[in-house]
């Protein structure tokens, strides 16, 4: 079951993008969420809100907790390079 709330990617810049979740407006900076940086705009726009606390970009296979956008400092990015 999908949320009945409105979700929209409102603006994309070289620094990140704005997402509207119902009445809330959040900025998703590429510095904190680097997997979005090189994604085509069409893939950024294809976002789903399956649960109130969860977002999903199916074209990018990216799942995010809404709280991680609100407070990225609580969710440090940890990645490992494969050699």
Kinemage of the C-alpha trace (Angstrom):
@kinemage 1
@onewidth
@group {chain A} dominant
@subgroup {mainchain}
@vectorlist {calphas} color= white
{ca unk a 1} P 0.000 0.000 0.000
{ca unk a 2} L 1.396 3.394 -0.970
{ca unk a 3} L 1.156 6.538 1.123
{ca unk a 4} L -1.587 8.926 0.140
{ca unk a 5} L 0.696 11.913 0.697
{ca unk a 6} L 2.085 14.047 -2.095
{ca unk a 7} L 5.755 13.639 -2.988
{ca unk a 8} L 7.629 15.710 -5.552
{ca unk a 9} L 11.198 16.499 -6.528
{ca unk a 10} L 10.917 20.266 -6.859
{ca unk a 11} L 14.326 21.511 -7.965
{ca unk a 12} L 17.695 20.014 -8.924
{ca unk a 13} L 20.964 21.973 -8.747
{ca unk a 14} L 24.656 21.100 -8.908
{ca unk a 15} L 24.613 20.844 -5.080
{ca unk a 16} L 21.594 18.570 -4.629
{ca unk a 17} L 17.825 18.560 -4.955
{ca unk a 18} L 14.712 19.616 -3.054
{ca unk a 19} L 12.009 17.119 -2.273
{ca unk a 20} L 8.506 17.978 -1.098
{ca unk a 21} L 6.929 15.468 1.277
{ca unk a 22} L 3.387 16.606 1.898
{ca unk a 23} L 3.838 20.011 3.561
{ca unk a 24} L 7.534 19.440 4.358
{ca unk a 25} L 10.398 20.628 2.132
{ca unk a 26} L 13.770 18.868 2.437
{ca unk a 27} L 17.123 19.408 0.716
{ca unk a 28} L 19.087 16.318 -0.352
{ca unk a 29} L 22.721 17.436 -0.776
{ca unk a 30} L 24.915 15.394 -3.104
{ca unk a 31} L 27.744 15.721 -0.564
{ca unk a 32} L 25.702 13.681 1.933
{ca unk a 33} L 23.948 11.436 -0.612
{ca unk a 34} L 26.554 10.888 -3.375
{ca unk a 35} L 24.715 8.069 -5.168
{ca unk a 36} L 22.331 10.708 -6.580
{ca unk a 37} L 25.040 13.036 -7.958
{ca unk a 38} L 25.460 11.500 -11.420
{ca unk a 39} L 21.912 10.215 -11.791
{ca unk a 40} L 19.830 11.554 -14.680
{ca unk a 41} L 17.087 13.945 -13.590
{ca unk a 42} L 14.456 11.498 -14.846
{ca unk a 43} L 15.720 8.933 -12.320
{ca unk a 44} L 15.703 11.474 -9.478
{ca unk a 45} L 12.104 12.380 -10.321
{ca unk a 46} L 10.975 8.752 -10.146
{ca unk a 47} L 10.617 8.535 -6.367
{ca unk a 48} L 8.080 6.572 -4.344
{ca unk a 49} L 6.857 7.095 -0.783
{ca unk a 50} L 5.781 3.562 0.215
{ca unk a 51} L 5.691 4.331 3.974
{ca unk a 52} L 5.665 7.591 5.979
{ca unk a 53} L 9.273 7.059 7.094
{ca unk a 54} L 10.675 5.587 3.878
{ca unk a 55} L 11.488 6.768 0.313
{ca unk a 56} L 12.472 4.630 -2.664
{ca unk a 57} L 14.019 5.472 -6.052
{ca unk a 58} L 13.368 2.305 -8.127
{ca unk a 59} L 15.500 3.350 -11.115
{ca unk a 60} L 18.500 3.800 -8.805
{ca unk a 61} L 17.613 1.028 -6.333
{ca unk a 62} L 18.056 3.518 -3.467
{ca unk a 63} L 16.087 3.284 -0.230
{ca unk a 64} L 16.282 6.114 2.298
{ca unk a 65} L 14.782 6.757 5.682
{ca unk a 66} L 13.146 10.191 5.698
{ca unk a 67} L 14.931 10.825 9.002
{ca unk a 68} L 18.302 10.413 7.248
{ca unk a 69} L 17.445 13.404 5.042
{ca unk a 70} L 16.198 15.468 7.971
{ca unk a 71} L 19.256 14.637 10.111
{ca unk a 72} L 22.090 13.213 7.956
{ca unk a 73} L 24.570 13.659 10.830
{ca unk a 74} L 22.774 10.807 12.637
{ca unk a 75} L 23.348 8.509 9.647
{ca unk a 76} L 27.022 8.701 8.670
{ca unk a 77} L 27.760 7.491 5.190
{ca unk a 78} L 29.987 4.438 5.222
{ca unk a 79} L 31.171 2.968 1.970
{ca unk a 80} L 33.918 0.613 0.890
{ca unk a 81} L 35.631 0.608 -2.456
{ca unk a 82} L 35.849 -2.731 -4.172
{ca unk a 83} L 39.307 -3.326 -5.611
